[in-house]
Amino acid sequence: MTITIPVCFERLGDFTARRWRIPGYQGRFCALPPDTTSFFVPDTCLFINRPGDRVRQEINFDGAKPWGLDDEHFTELIFARASNNFCLRLVCNTEQIVTSNIESETYQTFARLVEDAKFYADHLEDVEGLFTKYNTKANRLLVGRTFERLHDHGVDHGDQFWDSDLRHVLLDVYAPGLSPADARDGKARCYIAGFSEARPNHQCKRRLPVIPHDAWLNKNEVGCSEIRSVLFLLDFMQMEKHDGKTLASRALEWHVKYSELYPDVKNDFVLIAQRARFYSQFPPVYPLIHVDFESKEDLYCQADLWRDSLPGEETDEEEEEEREEEEGEEDVDSTSDSANLKTASDQLEVAMNNLKGAELCDAATVVAR
């Protein structure tokens, strides 16, 4: 296993980065992809969040060198956009930081970075870790889908968003090959970082998707505190009063009744069906998952969920043909194994788990690399 990798900073030349094991901790990061043998950081791809309003600004390499020497210099982490879609966080002068006053802002920033690394090693190894002219509806929807995926994966980021204004969310709108139009249209990669206070094993009880709603929703209605905070910060709720039922209230009523009618269906799948029933005009969280309803008239008929095959994966028909050849039988029970996903919820759950970790044809990605 490679334990070092060259990192080339434009104008500064090559440096060698090595794997670092957190003292007293047995967890480790997953190995780098086999085709990643080096990193290149262009001169204009070093950034820091400006103190106060936390707006991203470029910083040159000379300006980054004093980081960590004392609290008079900036304490926000410096990050770089490197080749191969990696986001690097730079910590300078670590030898001095670890021996400094543990109450200093710089030391606390470093400690949070270590906690972030621990959380990633334990819980995010298999997950693939704006605003001005890019503050578009499409990009806000992209951020919303990314948080939904994170929660489906069982991770609550820590509900840090009331006072930090989504500063842990990064959109790589300057990625090579991405046009300005596509960057505004929600096709950039969405990164979520900063897992030092995240919580694992989250069983998300949200009852609505992260999309624009026609009502002001409280935490109990949304069902998840962090998702409600994200809805608020993305400006996806309206404060105007409405006469009669809103679409959000009808979708909530549907979620409650559907969950009662089909108690064995997991909330993940209920939300997928709800999105297809009420909010099909918005991009799906999982583009490879499709939803069919047996009846257009019966609002509460059970949804049939199925998914496209992943590359290299056999289809149900191919599996069925193999069973016929192996068993020499002409008739195969169409309700066995994966032939009927509507009744085989366990099979769909396995497929869903595979899908959450797959590289999908969609920009929304949770990244902590």
PELINZI-V766656 format. One record per pair of residues at least 12 apart in sequence whose ideal C-beta (glycine too) atoms are under 10 Angstrom apart, sorted by the first residue. I is the first residue (numbers start at 1). J is the second residue. Records with the same first field share a line. If there is no record, write none. Layout:
I = J ; J
This chain:
1 = 19 ; 28 ; 31 ; 32
2 = 18 ; 19 ; 31 ; 32 ; 34 ; 36 ; 37
3 = 17 ; 18 ; 19 ; 20 ; 21
4 = 16 ; 17 ; 18 ; 19
5 = 17 ; 18 ; 19 ; 32 ; 36 ; 37 ; 38 ; 39
6 = 37 ; 38 ; 39 ; 40
7 = 38 ; 39 ; 40 ; 41 ; 80 ; 82 ; 83 ; 86 ; 88 ; 90
8 = 38 ; 39 ; 40 ; 41 ; 42 ; 82 ; 83
9 = 39 ; 40 ; 41 ; 42 ; 43 ; 45 ; 46 ; 61 ; 64 ; 80 ; 82 ; 90
10 = 40 ; 41 ; 42 ; 43 ; 44 ; 45 ; 46 ; 61
11 = 42 ; 43 ; 60 ; 61
12 = 41 ; 43 ; 61 ; 62
14 = 38 ; 39 ; 40
15 = 39 ; 41
17 = 38 ; 39 ; 88
19 = 31 ; 32
20 = 94 ; 114 ; 117
22 = 114 ; 115 ; 117 ; 118 ; 121
23 = 98 ; 114
25 = 114 ; 117 ; 118 ; 121 ; 122
26 = 121
27 = 117 ; 118 ; 119 ; 120 ; 121 ; 122 ; 123 ; 125
28 = 117 ; 121 ; 125
29 = 117 ; 120 ; 121 ; 124 ; 125 ; 368 ; 369
30 = 120 ; 121 ; 124 ; 125 ; 126 ; 369
31 = 125
32 = 84 ; 86 ; 369
33 = 84 ; 85 ; 86 ; 369
35 = 84
36 = 82 ; 83 ; 84 ; 85 ; 86 ; 369
37 = 84
38 = 82 ; 83 ; 84
39 = 80 ; 82 ; 83 ; 84 ; 86 ; 88
40 = 82 ; 83 ; 84
41 = 61 ; 80 ; 81 ; 82 ; 83 ; 86 ; 88 ; 90
42 = 80 ; 81 ; 82 ; 83 ; 176
43 = 58 ; 60 ; 61
44 = 58 ; 60 ; 81 ; 174
45 = 58 ; 79 ; 80 ; 81 ; 82 ; 83 ; 87 ; 88 ; 174
46 = 58 ; 59 ; 60 ; 61 ; 63 ; 64 ; 78 ; 79 ; 80 ; 81 ; 88 ; 90
47 = 59 ; 64 ; 76 ; 77 ; 78 ; 79 ; 80 ; 81 ; 87 ; 170
48 = 63 ; 64 ; 67 ; 74 ; 76 ; 77 ; 78 ; 79 ; 90
49 = 74 ; 76 ; 77 ; 78 ; 79 ; 167
50 = 74 ; 76
51 = 74 ; 75 ; 76
53 = 165 ; 167
54 = 76 ; 164 ; 165 ; 166 ; 167
55 = 130 ; 131 ; 132 ; 167
56 = 79 ; 130 ; 131 ; 167 ; 170
59 = 74 ; 78 ; 79 ; 80 ; 90
61 = 78 ; 80 ; 90
63 = 78
64 = 78 ; 80 ; 90 ; 92
65 = 92 ; 93
66 = 92 ; 93
67 = 90 ; 91 ; 92 ; 93 ; 94 ; 97 ; 106 ; 109
68 = 91 ; 92 ; 93 ; 94 ; 95 ; 96 ; 97 ; 98 ; 100 ; 104 ; 106 ; 107 ; 109 ; 110
69 = 92 ; 93 ; 96 ; 97 ; 100 ; 106
70 = 93 ; 96 ; 100 ; 104 ; 105 ; 106
71 = 100 ; 101 ; 103 ; 104 ; 105 ; 106 ; 107 ; 108 ; 109
72 = 106
73 = 92 ; 93 ; 106
74 = 105 ; 106 ; 109
75 = 104 ; 105 ; 106 ; 107 ; 108 ; 109 ; 110
76 = 105 ; 109 ; 167
77 = 89 ; 90 ; 91 ; 109 ; 110 ; 112 ; 113 ; 116 ; 193 ; 194
78 = 90 ; 91 ; 92
79 = 170 ; 191 ; 193
81 = 170 ; 172 ; 174 ; 175 ; 176 ; 191
82 = 369
83 = 176
84 = 369
85 = 128 ; 172 ; 175 ; 176 ; 189 ; 191 ; 365 ; 367 ; 369
86 = 367 ; 369
87 = 129 ; 170 ; 172 ; 189 ; 191 ; 193 ; 367 ; 368 ; 369
88 = 369
89 = 113 ; 116 ; 117 ; 193 ; 194
91 = 106 ; 109 ; 110 ; 113 ; 114
93 = 106 ; 110
94 = 110
97 = 109 ; 110 ; 111
98 = 110 ; 111 ; 114
109 = 196
111 = 196
112 = 194 ; 195 ; 196 ; 197
113 = 194 ; 196
114 = 196
115 = 194 ; 195 ; 196 ; 197 ; 198
116 = 129 ; 168 ; 193 ; 194 ; 195 ; 196 ; 197 ; 198 ; 368
117 = 195 ; 196 ; 368
118 = 195 ; 196
119 = 155 ; 157 ; 158 ; 194 ; 195 ; 196 ; 197 ; 198 ; 199 ; 200 ; 368
120 = 193 ; 195 ; 196 ; 198 ; 368 ; 369
121 = 368
122 = 195 ; 198 ; 200
123 = 153 ; 154 ; 155 ; 195 ; 198 ; 199 ; 200 ; 201 ; 202 ; 368
124 = 150 ; 153 ; 155 ; 192 ; 195 ; 198 ; 200 ; 366 ; 367 ; 368 ; 369
125 = 357 ; 368
126 = 153 ; 353 ; 356 ; 357
127 = 149 ; 150 ; 153 ; 154 ; 155 ; 192 ; 356 ; 357 ; 365 ; 366 ; 367 ; 368 ; 369
128 = 149 ; 189 ; 356 ; 357 ; 358 ; 359 ; 360 ; 364 ; 365 ; 366 ; 367 ; 368 ; 369
129 = 150 ; 155 ; 168 ; 170 ; 191 ; 192 ; 193 ; 194 ; 195 ; 198 ; 365 ; 366 ; 367 ; 368 ; 369
130 = 142 ; 143 ; 166 ; 169 ; 170 ; 171 ; 173 ; 183 ; 188 ; 190
131 = 165 ; 166 ; 171
133 = 173 ; 180 ; 183 ; 184
134 = 171 ; 173 ; 180 ; 183 ; 184 ; 186 ; 188
135 = 184 ; 234 ; 235
136 = 183 ; 184 ; 185 ; 186
137 = 184 ; 185 ; 186 ; 211 ; 212 ; 234 ; 235 ; 236 ; 282
138 = 182 ; 183 ; 184 ; 185 ; 186 ; 187 ; 188 ; 283 ; 363
139 = 169 ; 171 ; 173 ; 183 ; 184 ; 185 ; 186 ; 187 ; 188 ; 190 ; 234 ; 363
140 = 166 ; 186 ; 210 ; 211 ; 212 ; 230 ; 233 ; 234 ; 235 ; 236
141 = 186 ; 209 ; 210 ; 211 ; 212 ; 234 ; 236 ; 282 ; 283 ; 364
142 = 169 ; 171 ; 185 ; 186 ; 187 ; 188 ; 189 ; 190 ; 283 ; 362 ; 363 ; 364 ; 365
143 = 166 ; 169 ; 171 ; 186 ; 190 ; 192 ; 210 ; 230 ; 233 ; 234 ; 364
144 = 190 ; 209 ; 210 ; 211 ; 212 ; 227 ; 230 ; 231 ; 234 ; 236 ; 282 ; 283 ; 285 ; 364
145 = 186 ; 190 ; 209 ; 210 ; 211 ; 282 ; 283 ; 284 ; 285 ; 286 ; 287 ; 362 ; 363 ; 364 ; 365 ; 366
146 = 169 ; 171 ; 189 ; 190 ; 191 ; 192 ; 210 ; 230 ; 285 ; 362 ; 363 ; 364 ; 365 ; 366 ; 367
147 = 161 ; 166 ; 169 ; 190 ; 192 ; 204 ; 206 ; 210 ; 224 ; 226 ; 227 ; 229 ; 230 ; 231 ; 234 ; 285 ; 364 ; 366
148 = 204 ; 206 ; 209 ; 210 ; 211 ; 227 ; 230 ; 268 ; 271 ; 275 ; 285 ; 286 ; 364 ; 366
149 = 190 ; 192 ; 285 ; 286 ; 355 ; 356 ; 360 ; 362 ; 364 ; 365 ; 366
150 = 192 ; 195 ; 198 ; 202 ; 204 ; 226 ; 227 ; 356 ; 364 ; 366
151 = 202 ; 203 ; 204 ; 205 ; 206 ; 210 ; 224 ; 226 ; 227 ; 230 ; 268 ; 271 ; 366
152 = 202 ; 204 ; 206 ; 266 ; 267 ; 268 ; 271 ; 272 ; 285 ; 286 ; 352 ; 353 ; 355 ; 356 ; 366
153 = 200 ; 202 ; 204 ; 353 ; 356 ; 357 ; 366
154 = 199 ; 200 ; 201 ; 202 ; 203 ; 204 ; 356
155 = 192 ; 195 ; 198 ; 199 ; 200 ; 201 ; 202 ; 204 ; 226 ; 366 ; 368
156 = 197 ; 198 ; 199 ; 200 ; 201 ; 202 ; 203 ; 204 ; 224 ; 225 ; 226 ; 227
157 = 169 ; 192 ; 193 ; 194 ; 195 ; 197 ; 198 ; 199 ; 202 ; 226 ; 229 ; 230 ; 366
158 = 194 ; 195 ; 196 ; 197 ; 198 ; 199 ; 226
159 = 197 ; 198 ; 199 ; 224 ; 225 ; 226 ; 227 ; 228 ; 229 ; 230
160 = 194 ; 196 ; 197 ; 198 ; 226 ; 229
161 = 225 ; 226 ; 228 ; 229 ; 230 ; 232 ; 233 ; 234
162 = 229 ; 232 ; 233
164 = 194 ; 233
165 = 233
166 = 192 ; 229 ; 230 ; 233 ; 234
167 = 193 ; 194
168 = 191 ; 192 ; 193 ; 194 ; 195 ; 196 ; 198
169 = 190 ; 191 ; 192 ; 193 ; 194 ; 230 ; 233 ; 234
170 = 188 ; 189 ; 190 ; 191 ; 192 ; 193 ; 194 ; 367
171 = 183 ; 186 ; 188 ; 189 ; 190 ; 191 ; 363
172 = 188 ; 189 ; 190 ; 191 ; 363 ; 367
173 = 187 ; 188 ; 189
174 = 188
175 = 187 ; 188 ; 189
178 = 363
182 = 363
185 = 363
186 = 283 ; 362 ; 363 ; 364
187 = 362 ; 363
188 = 363 ; 364
189 = 363 ; 364 ; 365 ; 367
190 = 363 ; 364 ; 365 ; 366 ; 367
191 = 365 ; 366 ; 367 ; 368 ; 369
192 = 365 ; 366 ; 367 ; 368
193 = 366 ; 367 ; 368 ; 369
194 = 368
195 = 368
198 = 368
199 = 226
202 = 224 ; 226
203 = 224 ; 266 ; 267
204 = 223 ; 224 ; 226 ; 227 ; 267 ; 268 ; 271
205 = 222 ; 223 ; 224 ; 225 ; 227 ; 267
206 = 222 ; 223 ; 224 ; 225 ; 226 ; 227 ; 228 ; 230 ; 231 ; 255 ; 267 ; 271
207 = 220 ; 221 ; 222 ; 223 ; 224 ; 227 ; 248 ; 251 ; 252 ; 254 ; 255 ; 256 ; 259 ; 267 ; 270 ; 271 ; 274
208 = 221 ; 222 ; 223 ; 224 ; 227 ; 228 ; 231 ; 236 ; 248 ; 251 ; 252 ; 255 ; 271 ; 274 ; 275 ; 278 ; 279
209 = 227 ; 231 ; 236 ; 251 ; 271 ; 272 ; 274 ; 275 ; 278 ; 279 ; 282 ; 284 ; 285
210 = 222 ; 227 ; 228 ; 230 ; 231 ; 234 ; 236 ; 282 ; 285
211 = 231 ; 234 ; 236 ; 248 ; 275 ; 278 ; 279 ; 281 ; 282 ; 283
212 = 231 ; 234 ; 235 ; 236 ; 237 ; 238 ; 248 ; 279 ; 282
213 = 231 ; 236 ; 237 ; 238 ; 246 ; 247 ; 248 ; 249 ; 251 ; 252 ; 279
214 = 237 ; 238 ; 240 ; 242 ; 245 ; 246 ; 247 ; 248 ; 249
215 = 237 ; 238 ; 239 ; 240 ; 241 ; 242 ; 245 ; 246 ; 247 ; 248 ; 249 ; 251 ; 252
216 = 231 ; 232 ; 237 ; 238 ; 239 ; 240 ; 241 ; 242 ; 246 ; 248
217 = 231 ; 232 ; 236 ; 237 ; 238 ; 246 ; 248 ; 249 ; 252
218 = 237
221 = 248 ; 249 ; 252
222 = 237 ; 248 ; 252
223 = 252 ; 255 ; 267
247 = 278 ; 279
248 = 278 ; 279
250 = 277 ; 278 ; 299
251 = 274 ; 275 ; 277 ; 278 ; 279
252 = 274 ; 278
253 = 299
254 = 270 ; 273 ; 274 ; 277 ; 278 ; 299 ; 300
255 = 267 ; 270 ; 271 ; 273 ; 274 ; 277 ; 278
256 = 270
257 = 299 ; 300
258 = 270 ; 273 ; 274 ; 277 ; 299 ; 300 ; 301 ; 302 ; 303
259 = 274
260 = 300
261 = 300 ; 301 ; 302
262 = 300 ; 302 ; 303 ; 345
264 = 345 ; 346
265 = 302 ; 303 ; 305 ; 342 ; 345 ; 348
266 = 345 ; 348 ; 349 ; 352
268 = 285 ; 286 ; 289 ; 305 ; 348 ; 349 ; 352 ; 353 ; 356
269 = 289 ; 291 ; 303 ; 305 ; 341 ; 345 ; 348 ; 349 ; 352
270 = 303
271 = 285
272 = 284 ; 285 ; 286 ; 289 ; 290 ; 291 ; 303 ; 305 ; 348 ; 352
273 = 289 ; 291 ; 292 ; 293 ; 302 ; 303 ; 304 ; 305
274 = 291 ; 303
275 = 289 ; 291
276 = 289 ; 290 ; 291 ; 292 ; 293 ; 303 ; 305
277 = 291 ; 293 ; 299 ; 300 ; 303
283 = 362 ; 363 ; 364
284 = 362 ; 364
285 = 356 ; 360 ; 362 ; 364
286 = 305 ; 307 ; 352 ; 355 ; 356 ; 358 ; 360 ; 362 ; 364
287 = 307 ; 308 ; 355 ; 360 ; 361 ; 362 ; 364
288 = 306 ; 307 ; 308 ; 309 ; 310 ; 351 ; 355 ; 358 ; 360 ; 361 ; 362
289 = 305 ; 306 ; 307 ; 308 ; 341 ; 348 ; 351 ; 352 ; 355 ; 360
290 = 304 ; 305 ; 306 ; 307 ; 308
291 = 303 ; 304 ; 305 ; 306
292 = 304 ; 305 ; 306 ; 342
294 = 342
302 = 342 ; 343
303 = 342
304 = 340 ; 341 ; 342 ; 343
305 = 341 ; 342 ; 345 ; 348 ; 351 ; 352
306 = 338 ; 340 ; 341 ; 342 ; 348 ; 351
307 = 341 ; 348 ; 351 ; 352 ; 354 ; 355
308 = 355 ; 361
309 = 351
310 = 351 ; 354 ; 355 ; 358 ; 359 ; 360
311 = 358 ; 359
313 = 351 ; 354 ; 358
314 = 338
315 = 338
316 = 334 ; 337 ; 338 ; 339 ; 340 ; 341 ; 347
317 = 339
319 = 332 ; 337 ; 338 ; 339
320 = 332 ; 334 ; 336 ; 337 ; 338 ; 339
323 = 336 ; 337
338 = 350 ; 351
